[in-house]
Amino acid sequence: MIARLHRRQHAATAALGNALERPVSFTRELSPRIVASWDRLDPRSGFAEREAWSEFQWAAHLSHAQPRSEAGDSPHFLHFSVRLHRMDRPLAPAQWSEIAHRLARTAGLAPPADGEPCRWIALQFRHGRLDVIASLVREDRTLARTPRRLAEELARQARILESEFDLIPARPPAGHQDQVIAGPQVAAEATPAQIAEQIRALTDEMNGSLAQARRLAEQAAHQLATRPEVYARRGAHQLEWAAGRLYGLLHDLEGAAETLADPPALLRNAVVRSTRRPARAARRSR
């Protein structure tokens, strides 16, 4: 399970749109995709009514609590997501709900015995992925206290959830780490399994250099986005895009490592007849 902290937004529609990977709709219903939410939904809106809420209505629900003036103009809509390993077993809706509530507590959205929690929802737009959208404005209009290193806390909680739900870990087991090739180059005699271990060392969510670069870019983007300087805001945008590209690269590398370490049965014994490159059809005349 890989946790990712996305850039904070000034509007709930922007945060929700990032999770949906498209603009928020005024007509499409969102309720079928929601697996969990904060525990104090407005009692004036019944269950049947909420079932028919559109994506925009859910965004408006998250935006209900307005921050006090001393909160400033900083973005206060939080978005983070977790993604399962592509070989993980499917989880039941109740399991996704438990994961969402655990992550919400980790993020400081719903501390135990808190009478004024934040409004949040957890939805599934893609298979094996959970997105949590929340307003950091509590019901008493004060701002929630999120962990200073929220990305690391979410990653730590993801490791715990992996163990409890018997999921494939985001990093190789400790017993396999000794097999990782030490040098940065791929040895000529390296087997596909050894190459897979070397790739996994780079993509390891806790210690891999690529994963660390992604976390650094995300954290720097969050920090710079709150500064008043125009160049700092521009740098935040650039870092956010870089973190997104690194996230996609990590996903592709993990897929390649999985193929090399555990190839499909139909390809396991298949070989290419010739490894020579085809000769050029013609050479330039001298």
C-alpha positions in Angstrom: 0.0 0.0 0.0 1.5 3.3 -1.1 0.2 6.6 0.4 0.4 9.8 -1.4 -0.2 13.3 -0.1 -1.5 15.6 -2.8 -1.4 19.4 -2.9 -3.8 21.3 -0.8 -6.5 23.3 -2.6 -8.5 26.4 -1.9 -11.8 24.8 -3.0 -13.4 21.5 -2.4 -14.3 21.2 -6.0 -10.6 21.4 -7.0 -9.6 18.7 -4.5 -12.5 16.4 -5.5 -11.7 17.0 -9.2 -8.1 15.9 -8.7 -9.4 12.7 -7.2 -11.9 12.1 -10.0 -9.3 13.2 -12.6 -11.8 15.5 -14.2 -14.0 18.6 -13.4 -16.7 18.0 -10.7 -20.1 17.4 -12.2 -23.4 19.1 -11.2 -25.4 16.0 -12.3 -23.3 12.9 -11.7 -24.1 11.1 -8.4 -21.1 10.5 -6.2 -22.6 8.5 -3.3 -22.1 5.1 -4.9 -18.4 5.7 -4.9 -18.2 6.9 -1.3 -17.1 4.1 1.1 -16.7 6.2 4.3 -17.3 9.7 5.6 -17.1 11.8 8.8 -19.5 10.6 11.5 -21.6 13.8 11.9 -23.4 14.3 8.6 -26.1 16.9 8.7 -29.1 15.1 10.2 -31.4 17.4 8.3 -30.5 15.6 5.1 -31.7 12.0 5.2 -29.9 9.0 3.9 -32.1 8.8 0.8 -31.4 12.4 0.0 -27.7 12.0 0.3 -27.8 8.9 -2.0 -28.9 11.2 -4.8 -26.3 14.0 -4.1 -24.2 15.0 -7.1 -20.5 15.5 -7.0 -20.9 19.2 -6.6 -23.3 18.8 -3.7 -20.8 16.7 -1.9 -18.1 19.4 -2.5 -20.6 22.0 -1.1 -21.1 19.8 1.9 -17.4 19.7 2.6 -17.3 23.5 2.2 -20.0 24.2 4.8 -17.7 25.2 7.7 -16.0 28.5 7.0 -12.7 29.3 8.7 -12.3 32.3 11.1 -10.6 35.3 9.7 -7.4 34.6 11.6 -7.0 31.4 9.6 -5.7 33.5 6.7 -5.9 32.6 3.0 -4.0 29.3 3.1 -5.6 26.4 1.2 -7.5 24.2 3.7 -8.8 21.4 1.6 -6.8 18.2 2.1 -6.4 15.3 -0.4 -4.5 12.2 0.1 -4.8 8.7 -1.4 -3.6 5.1 -0.9 -3.0 2.6 -3.6 -2.8 -1.2 -3.3 -0.3 -3.4 -5.0 -1.7 -4.6 -8.3 -1.4 -8.2 -7.1 -3.3 -7.5 -3.9 -6.6 -9.3 -3.2 -9.8 -7.2 -3.5 -11.0 -5.6 -0.3 -14.6 -5.6 0.9 -16.4 -2.2 1.3 -16.3 -2.6 5.1 -12.5 -3.0 4.9 -12.1 0.1 2.8 -14.3 1.9 5.3 -12.0 0.9 8.2 -8.9 1.9 6.3 -10.5 5.3 5.5 -11.4 6.0 9.2 -7.9 4.9 10.3 -6.2 7.2 7.8 -8.6 10.1 8.8 -7.5 9.7 12.4 -3.9 9.6 11.4 -4.3 12.9 9.5 -5.9 14.6 12.5 -9.3 14.9 10.9 -11.2 12.9 13.5 -9.3 12.6 16.8 -10.9 10.2 19.3 -13.7 11.7 21.4 -13.5 15.0 19.4 -16.9 16.7 19.3 -16.0 19.1 16.5 -14.3 17.0 13.8 -13.5 17.9 10.2 -15.8 17.0 7.3 -14.3 14.4 5.1 -15.3 11.7 2.6 -13.4 8.7 1.2 -14.2 7.5 -2.3 -13.1 4.9 -4.8 -12.8 6.1 -8.4 -10.3 3.5 -9.5 -9.9 -0.1 -8.5 -7.5 -0.6 -5.6 -7.3 3.1 -4.8 -8.8 5.2 -2.1 -9.0 9.0 -2.1 -9.8 11.0 1.0 -11.0 14.6 0.6 -11.4 16.8 3.7 -11.8 20.3 4.9 -9.3 21.2 7.5 -11.8 23.6 9.0 -13.5 22.0 12.1 -17.1 22.5 13.0 -16.1 25.2 15.5 -14.4 27.0 12.6 -10.9 26.4 13.9 -8.2 24.7 11.8 -7.4 21.0 12.5 -4.0 20.1 13.8 -2.5 17.8 11.2 0.9 16.1 11.9 3.8 18.2 10.8 5.2 15.4 8.7 1.8 14.1 7.5 3.2 12.2 4.4 5.5 10.2 6.7 2.7 9.5 9.2 0.4 8.3 6.4 3.1 6.0 5.0 3.7 4.6 8.5 0.0 3.9 9.0 0.0 2.3 5.5 2.6 -0.2 6.8 0.5 -1.0 9.8 -2.6 -1.6 7.6 -0.6 -3.8 5.2 0.2 -6.1 8.1 -3.3 -6.1 9.6 -5.1 -6.7 6.3 -2.5 -9.2 5.0 -1.6 -7.0 2.0 1.5 -7.0 -0.2 4.1 -4.6 1.4 5.3 -1.6 -0.6 8.9 -2.6 0.0 10.6 -6.0 -0.2 10.8 -8.0 3.0 13.9 -7.5 5.1 15.3 -11.0 4.2 15.4 -9.9 0.5 17.2 -6.7 1.0 20.6 -8.4 1.1 20.1 -9.6 -2.5 19.9 -6.1 -3.9 22.8 -5.2 -6.2 25.0 -2.7 -4.4 26.3 -0.7 -7.4 24.2 1.8 -9.4 24.9 -0.1 -12.7 23.2 -3.3 -13.8 25.8 -6.1 -13.9 26.2 -7.9 -17.2 25.5 -11.3 -15.5 22.5 -10.1 -13.5 19.4 -12.3 -13.7 15.9 -10.8 -14.2 15.2 -11.5 -10.5 18.3 -9.6 -9.4 17.3 -6.6 -11.7 13.9 -6.7 -10.1 15.4 -6.4 -6.7 17.6 -3.5 -7.8 14.5 -1.7 -9.2 12.6 -2.3 -5.9 15.5 -0.8 -4.0 14.9 2.5 -5.9 11.2 2.4 -5.5 11.1 1.3 -1.9 8.5 3.7 -0.3 10.6 4.2 2.9 14.2 4.1 1.8 14.3 4.2 -2.0 15.9 7.3 -3.6 13.0 7.8 -6.1 10.4 7.6 -3.4 12.3 10.0 -1.2 12.6 12.4 -4.2 8.8 12.2 -4.6 8.1 12.9 -1.0 10.6 15.8 -0.9 8.9 17.4 -4.0 5.5 17.0 -2.4 6.5 18.4 1.0 8.3 21.3 -0.7 5.3 22.1 -2.9 3.0 22.2 0.1 5.3 24.5 2.0 6.0 26.9 -1.0 2.3 27.1 -1.9 1.6 29.0 1.4 4.2 31.7 0.7 3.2 35.1 -0.7 6.0 35.3 -3.3 5.0 34.7 -6.9 8.2 32.8 -7.7 7.6 30.5 -4.7 4.0 29.7 -5.9 5.4 29.0 -9.4 8.0 26.7 -7.9 5.3 24.9 -6.0 3.4 24.2 -9.2 6.5 22.9 -10.8 7.3 20.6 -7.9 3.7 19.4 -7.8 3.9 18.4 -11.5 7.3 16.7 -10.8 5.9 14.7 -7.9 3.0 13.6 -10.1 5.4 12.4 -12.8 7.6 10.6 -10.2 4.5 8.9 -8.9 3.6 7.6 -12.3 7.3 6.5 -12.9 7.3 4.6 -9.6 4.1 2.8 -10.6 5.6 1.8 -13.9 8.9 0.6 -12.3 7.0 -1.4 -9.7 5.1 -3.1 -12.5 8.3 -3.9 -14.4 9.9 -5.3 -11.3 6.9 -7.5 -10.6 7.0 -8.9 -14.1 10.7 -9.7 -13.8 10.4 -11.3 -10.4 7.2 -13.3 -11.1 6.6 -13.5 -14.9 3.3 -14.8 -16.2 3.1 -18.5 -16.6 2.7 -18.3 -20.4 5.9 -16.3 -20.8 8.0 -18.0 -18.1 9.6 -20.5 -20.5 9.1 -18.6 -23.8 12.3 -17.5 -25.5 13.0 -15.2 -28.5 14.4 -17.1 -31.4 17.1 -14.6 -32.2 18.5 -11.8 -30.2 20.4 -10.2 -33.1 19.2 -6.9 -34.4 18.0 -7.1 -38.0 20.6 -5.9 -40.5 20.0 -2.7 -42.4 18.3 -3.3 -45.7 20.9 -1.3 -47.6 24.0 0.6 -46.9 24.9 4.0 -48.2 27.0 3.9 -51.3 30.5 4.9 -50.6 
